[in-house]
């Protein structure tokens, strides 16, 4: 089952879990949040993304995320908190949130290969699958 998070959930409010539809357990269908395609008229920025699909998450702030809304070849890799310049925010439950994480983004043509390379570097397991790509987006995946 896919999981989704907002940029705020990933970088600032890490204790607030993923985006969740409370009715998602009421049926056998998978909950997918609404999204739209990116038009590639300009380069995406992290602030442009409303929803990320969680590709991988581990302790210590390590994670890999793919843009869902808008949907594009845009990935976010978090590699843990910036302990030198961290900002600590204590929430109402007494938990500490570290609001400064190291992160990298990968966009556009070749982004998928760059993310896979970074995942290998971080020893993050992944599998590759063949997928169908619409003709207008083939340029993103060809060398």
Backbone bond lengths (Angstrom), bond angles and torsions (degrees), N, CA, C in turn:
res aa  C-N    CA-C-N  psi(-1)  N-CA   C-N-CA  omega(-1)  CA-C   N-CA-C  phi
1 X - - - 1.438 - - 1.523 108.68 -
2 X 1.320 117.12 130.44 1.471 119.33 179.81 1.527 111.33 -74.49
3 X 1.334 114.90 151.06 1.454 122.47 176.27 1.521 108.56 -120.69
4 X 1.317 115.96 150.69 1.455 121.31 -176.01 1.520 109.65 -133.95
5 X 1.337 115.58 146.09 1.464 121.64 178.30 1.518 109.30 -139.98
6 X 1.321 114.95 158.10 1.456 120.29 172.04 1.526 108.16 -90.01
7 X 1.312 116.70 165.30 1.465 120.75 176.23 1.521 109.71 -59.33
8 X 1.317 116.58 -39.17 1.463 121.66 178.61 1.531 110.83 -61.21
9 X 1.347 117.18 -43.15 1.469 120.67 178.13 1.521 111.60 -63.04
10 X 1.303 117.93 -34.19 1.468 121.48 -176.14 1.525 111.21 -78.41
11 X 1.323 117.55 -44.91 1.457 120.65 -170.64 1.524 115.20 -99.18
12 X 1.316 118.53 -24.79 1.465 118.97 -174.08 1.521 113.26 -121.85
13 X 1.305 117.85 -53.88 1.468 121.42 -174.54 1.522 109.85 -104.67
14 X 1.298 115.78 65.53 1.464 120.75 -173.93 1.516 113.56 -66.52
15 X 1.318 117.83 -17.10 1.462 120.93 179.91 1.526 112.39 -87.38
16 X 1.316 117.70 -0.09 1.454 120.10 -176.57 1.516 113.68 -94.97
17 X 1.314 117.54 10.37 1.460 122.39 171.82 1.524 112.53 64.30
18 X 1.332 115.70 -167.04 1.453 121.09 -175.27 1.528 111.36 -92.01
19 X 1.338 114.71 169.99 1.459 119.63 172.00 1.520 106.72 -65.44
20 X 1.293 117.72 137.70 1.449 119.43 -172.49 1.519 110.62 -144.04
21 X 1.313 115.58 137.13 1.448 122.26 173.50 1.523 106.83 -100.33
22 X 1.334 119.51 114.08 1.463 120.42 -175.63 1.528 113.42 -61.37
23 X 1.331 117.96 -17.58 1.461 120.85 179.17 1.524 112.35 -93.65
24 X 1.316 118.80 4.52 1.465 120.54 -174.98 1.523 112.70 -66.76
25 X 1.313 117.93 -21.91 1.464 120.51 179.50 1.535 112.25 -89.53
26 X 1.334 116.83 0.67 1.465 120.51 -177.67 1.516 113.50 -86.06
27 X 1.330 117.97 -4.08 1.460 119.56 -178.88 1.520 109.93 -145.14
28 X 1.306 115.05 174.36 1.464 121.02 178.90 1.521 112.24 -89.89
29 X 1.318 118.15 0.49 1.458 120.73 -179.85 1.525 110.37 -91.24
30 X 1.303 115.17 155.32 1.463 121.92 -178.57 1.520 109.35 -85.42
31 X 1.317 116.45 135.82 1.462 121.75 176.42 1.522 109.12 -81.50
32 X 1.323 116.79 123.12 1.459 122.74 174.09 1.522 108.15 -124.88
33 X 1.320 117.78 123.30 1.462 118.87 179.74 1.521 110.70 -68.40
34 X 1.315 117.18 154.39 1.468 119.66 178.80 1.521 110.58 -65.62
35 X 1.301 115.41 152.06 1.457 121.17 178.50 1.516 110.30 -159.62
36 X 1.308 115.33 167.71 1.465 120.19 177.87 1.522 108.40 -130.48
37 X 1.317 116.58 159.18 1.464 121.14 178.61 1.521 110.05 -80.42
38 X 1.340 115.74 146.00 1.462 122.45 174.26 1.512 108.20 -81.99
39 X 1.321 117.73 143.20 1.464 120.82 -176.63 1.532 113.92 -93.20
40 X 1.327 118.23 -2.62 1.470 123.64 178.62 1.531 112.82 59.68
41 X 1.331 116.76 24.88 1.459 120.29 178.31 1.525 111.69 -72.90
42 X 1.323 116.17 -22.01 1.460 122.16 174.98 1.524 106.89 -152.22
43 X 1.325 115.82 168.93 1.458 119.77 -179.87 1.525 110.37 -73.54
44 X 1.315 115.27 133.73 1.464 120.64 177.54 1.520 110.87 -67.61
45 X 1.308 115.57 150.26 1.458 123.26 172.43 1.519 107.26 -121.89
46 X 1.306 116.95 158.88 1.453 121.17 -178.24 1.534 111.51 -57.63
47 X 1.320 117.35 -32.10 1.459 121.84 179.95 1.524 112.74 -68.69
48 X 1.334 117.78 -18.44 1.463 122.25 -179.72 1.520 112.76 -77.48
49 X 1.312 117.60 -17.50 1.469 121.04 -173.19 1.518 110.15 -90.24
50 X 1.330 115.46 125.44 1.459 121.85 176.68 1.529 111.29 -89.66
51 X 1.339 116.51 -40.46 1.464 121.60 -175.79 1.521 109.76 -135.85
52 X 1.345 115.45 136.51 1.464 123.15 176.60 1.527 109.17 -114.66
53 X 1.326 117.13 142.61 1.459 121.05 169.61 1.527 107.26 -88.64
54 X 1.322 116.06 132.41 1.457 120.91 179.83 1.535 108.04 -79.16
55 X 1.327 115.67 118.76 1.462 121.28 176.17 1.531 109.48 -91.53
56 X 1.335 115.86 -40.86 1.469 121.43 -178.50 1.521 108.69 -158.99
57 X 1.334 115.64 140.33 1.458 120.87 171.83 1.517 109.12 -141.72
58 X 1.326 115.45 143.92 1.465 121.64 178.18 1.522 107.97 -144.21
59 X 1.308 115.85 169.59 1.452 120.63 177.01 1.515 111.60 -61.96
60 X 1.300 115.53 163.13 1.453 120.34 178.68 1.510 113.98 78.52
61 X 1.333 117.54 12.12 1.457 120.41 176.63 1.504 115.14 81.98
62 X 1.324 118.29 14.84 1.467 120.82 179.41 1.526 108.98 -87.76
63 X 1.336 116.36 131.03 1.456 120.23 179.46 1.505 112.53 -161.51
64 X 1.329 115.26 157.50 1.465 122.71 176.21 1.527 106.58 -131.10
65 X 1.335 116.06 130.72 1.455 122.06 -174.07 1.523 109.45 -136.19
66 X 1.341 116.12 145.36 1.461 122.14 177.42 1.518 109.23 -115.99
67 X 1.317 117.00 139.73 1.462 121.65 -179.71 1.524 109.73 -61.73
68 X 1.338 116.15 130.49 1.465 122.30 178.18 1.534 110.66 -111.97
69 X 1.322 116.44 -43.75 1.454 120.12 179.45 1.517 109.44 -135.43
70 X 1.318 117.74 105.13 1.454 127.06 -1.87 1.527 111.70 -73.65
71 X 1.327 114.48 152.83 1.458 122.56 -178.34 1.525 109.28 -81.99
72 X 1.336 116.54 121.41 1.462 121.14 -177.69 1.519 109.30 -161.00
73 X 1.315 116.33 169.67 1.462 121.40 172.30 1.519 106.96 -79.25
74 X 1.316 115.17 82.19 1.456 122.37 -178.18 1.521 107.10 -146.60
75 X 1.307 116.43 124.85 1.464 122.00 -174.59 1.525 109.97 -126.81
76 X 1.319 114.70 148.79 1.451 123.38 176.18 1.522 107.58 -121.86
77 X 1.338 116.07 127.25 1.469 121.53 176.55 1.521 106.96 -119.75
78 X 1.330 116.15 121.93 1.462 120.40 176.17 1.528 107.97 -103.84
79 X 1.311 115.63 138.13 1.465 119.76 -175.13 1.517 112.98 -121.54
80 X 1.335 116.78 22.20 1.460 120.27 175.32 1.507 112.90 111.74
81 X 1.333 116.26 170.34 1.471 120.41 -177.81 1.519 112.31 -73.60
82 X 1.310 114.63 149.00 1.452 122.42 173.95 1.528 106.50 -85.40
83 X 1.313 117.09 93.56 1.457 121.23 -173.24 1.524 113.24 -69.70
84 X 1.333 117.85 -21.84 1.463 120.54 179.63 1.528 111.44 -73.74
85 X 1.332 116.29 -39.29 1.459 120.20 -175.77 1.527 111.76 -119.14
86 X 1.300 117.11 33.52 1.460 119.23 -176.59 1.528 112.06 -71.64
87 X 1.302 114.19 148.71 1.459 121.55 172.75 1.517 105.53 -115.02
88 X 1.312 117.26 123.36 1.449 119.90 -179.72 1.516 109.79 -99.78
89 X 1.312 115.34 129.68 1.448 121.86 176.20 1.514 106.75 -122.76
90 X 1.319 116.92 122.36 1.464 120.64 178.96 1.523 107.36 -94.33
91 X 1.350 115.88 121.99 1.463 119.16 -179.72 1.518 110.75 -83.85
92 X 1.326 117.16 -177.72 1.463 121.93 -175.37 1.525 113.23 -64.86
93 X 1.337 116.96 -22.01 1.467 120.79 178.19 1.524 112.38 -87.15
94 X 1.317 117.43 -1.24 1.453 120.93 -179.29 1.513 114.17 87.34
95 X 1.353 117.55 0.13 1.464 120.85 179.32 1.528 109.50 -78.98
96 X 1.311 116.10 146.37 1.461 121.46 -179.88 1.525 109.02 -96.53
97 X 1.311 116.14 129.64 1.464 122.25 174.80 1.522 108.49 -106.80
98 X 1.315 117.06 130.04 1.456 121.67 174.48 1.517 107.17 -95.77
99 X 1.308 116.33 117.05 1.453 119.65 -170.28 1.528 113.60 -95.48
100 X 1.306 118.55 1.26 1.461 120.56 176.86 1.518 108.74 -119.65
101 X 1.329 116.40 106.07 1.457 121.96 177.13 1.522 108.45 -109.69
102 X 1.331 114.55 148.48 1.453 118.32 168.91 1.525 106.87 -74.13
103 X 1.314 116.86 134.23 1.461 119.37 176.23 1.515 109.85 -149.27
104 X 1.326 114.41 157.31 1.457 122.54 176.51 1.518 107.51 -132.30
105 X 1.325 117.51 149.17 1.456 121.72 175.13 1.521 109.58 -121.28
106 X 1.318 115.16 150.93 1.463 122.97 178.82 1.523 106.91 -132.77
107 X 1.330 115.70 130.25 1.461 120.33 -173.07 1.515 111.83 -133.77
108 X 1.328 115.34 143.76 1.454 122.66 167.30 1.511 115.39 77.73
109 X 1.315 114.36 -152.83 1.457 121.78 -175.95 1.527 110.41 -59.29
110 X 1.319 115.94 127.81 1.455 121.40 178.35 1.520 114.61 83.91
111 X 1.332 117.66 -1.81 1.466 120.63 -177.75 1.524 111.88 -60.88
112 X 1.313 116.27 -38.96 1.466 120.06 -178.92 1.532 111.12 -61.09
113 X 1.310 117.80 -43.88 1.469 121.01 178.55 1.527 111.22 -66.12
114 X 1.327 117.21 -38.31 1.461 120.79 178.43 1.531 110.96 -63.89
115 X 1.324 117.05 -40.84 1.469 121.11 179.30 1.526 109.71 -66.77
116 X 1.317 117.11 -41.83 1.467 119.82 178.09 1.522 110.70 -61.50
117 X 1.318 117.42 -39.69 1.460 121.33 177.29 1.527 110.99 -62.96
118 X 1.330 116.61 -43.12 1.467 120.96 178.64 1.528 110.43 -65.20
119 X 1.323 116.79 -38.76 1.466 120.50 178.46 1.532 111.13 -64.08
120 X 1.318 116.70 -39.25 1.470 120.01 175.88 1.519 110.32 -62.68
121 X 1.333 116.39 -42.92 1.461 122.02 179.44 1.534 111.16 -60.34
122 X 1.328 117.11 -37.54 1.466 122.37 -179.16 1.530 113.18 -90.00
123 X 1.338 116.58 4.74 1.470 122.41 -177.55 1.521 112.35 57.70
124 X 1.314 116.48 39.87 1.462 122.55 176.36 1.522 107.85 -93.24
125 X 1.317 117.64 123.04 1.472 119.90 -179.65 1.529 111.09 -71.94
126 X 1.318 116.39 145.65 1.462 121.12 174.81 1.519 109.41 -157.81
127 X 1.297 115.93 159.85 1.456 122.73 174.23 1.527 107.42 -122.14
128 X 1.305 115.84 154.83 1.457 119.77 176.02 1.522 108.46 -112.15
129 X 1.300 115.78 146.03 1.456 122.61 179.29 1.520 108.71 -131.92
130 X 1.307 115.78 149.79 1.455 119.83 172.45 1.513 107.70 -78.47
131 X 1.327 115.92 136.09 1.456 120.66 178.90 1.518 109.67 -131.42
132 X 1.316 116.02 158.24 1.455 121.30 174.94 1.525 108.32 -85.49
133 X 1.318 116.02 134.24 1.465 121.79 178.65 1.517 108.18 -122.43
134 X 1.318 115.50 130.13 1.465 120.53 177.10 1.524 109.59 -59.84
135 X 1.326 117.16 147.89 1.467 122.29 -175.93 1.522 113.39 -54.32
136 X 1.326 117.86 -37.52 1.473 119.53 -176.66 1.529 112.90 -70.99
137 X 1.354 117.65 -11.72 1.466 120.73 -179.60 1.533 113.63 -111.84
138 X 1.314 117.78 4.20 1.477 121.16 -179.24 1.524 110.63 -60.25
139 X 1.309 119.15 -33.03 1.465 122.53 -178.84 1.526 112.20 -57.40
140 X 1.316 118.00 -25.08 1.465 121.18 -179.63 1.526 112.91 -72.27
141 X 1.342 116.85 -20.39 1.460 120.76 -171.54 1.524 114.03 -118.04
142 X 1.318 117.75 3.68 1.463 120.39 179.90 1.510 110.33 -104.99
143 X 1.333 115.58 147.22 1.473 120.71 179.61 1.511 110.97 -84.35
